[in-house]
Amino acid sequence: MNTIPIWVYILVMALVTYFIRAVPFVLFRRRIQSRFIRSLLYYMPYAVLSAMTIPAIFSSTGSIFSACAGFLAATVLGLMKKSLLTVAIAACAAAFITDLIIVFI
């Protein structure tokens, strides 16, 4: 039996989230002058998003081939600067059609 009430877990999660967001404001009061640090902080969200998304793409379907087809479609349309909705629909369609072809082969 768990003896810790649920509100304790919620409180700890809220405090951790708050401190993660508040610590940079406390530590860095002046504008960051280093071009390297500024560029690192600029590209950090893209790197983190990629690190979270890419593994999920290849484990999202039942087959690696359909996942690769969806990824390829999304990459090509993204490089062609199509809208997010177009890229998402095309990637889903490519993965779905590839999965159907694999089932029938």
N, C-alpha and C positions, 0 to 999 in steps of 0.2 A: 504494500500500500504506500502510495506517495504521501509524504507528510508535509511537503512544501505547498502552500496554497498557490493557485494559478496567478493571483495578482502579484506575487513576488517575481515570478518569471516575466510578467509584463513590465513591471517596474525596472528590472535589471536590463531588459532589452531596450527600454526607452532611455535609460541612462547611458548605455553603451552607444546608442545611436546619437544621442545629444553630444557626448564627449568627442566622438569621431568628427562631428561637424563643427564643434566649437573650438577644439584645440588649435587648428590652423589660424583662426582669428586671434587667439591669444598669443601664439608664438610669433606670428608675422604681422607686426603692426605697421611696418613701412612697406612701401612698394618694393617688389623684388627687382633688383637691378641686373642680376645675372641673366644674360640672354639664353644660356644653356638651361637653367632652371625654368625660366618662363616657357621655353619651347617644350621642355619635358612635361610641364604641367598642362600645356595646350594640347599635346597629343595623347596624354594619359587616358582620357575617356574613350578615345577610339581604340586604343590598345586593349583596354579592359573589356569593352564591348565585343571586340573581335575574339578575345580569349574565352569569353563566355558563350558566344554564338557559334563559332566554328565547330567545336566538338558536338554541340547539340544538333547541328545540321546533319552530320554524318551518322548520328544514332537515332534520327527521327523517323526513319522509314524501316521497313522490314528488309530492305536490300541496300547495299552500298551503292549499287549501280543507279537506282532511282534517286538516292540522295545526291550522288555526283551530278546527275542530270539536272536536278533542281538547283544545285549550287552553281553549275555552269550557266544555266539560263539566267539566274539572278546576277551573276558576275558580269555577263555580257550586257544585259540590259542596264545594269547599274553604271557600267563604263560608258554606255551610250546616253547616259543622263536622262533616263526615263523616270516617270514618277514612281513613288514608293508603292502605290497601289498596283500599277502595271507590273512592276518587278515581282511583287509578292504573288500576284495571280499567275503570272507566267511560270514562276518557280514551282508553285503548287501544281499547276497543270503539267509541267514537264515531269515532275516526280510521279504524279498519278499515271500519266500515259506510259512512262517507262515501266512502272510497276505492273500495269496491265499487260504490256508486251512481255515482260518476264514471266508472268503467270501463264500466258498462252504458249510460251516456247517450251 
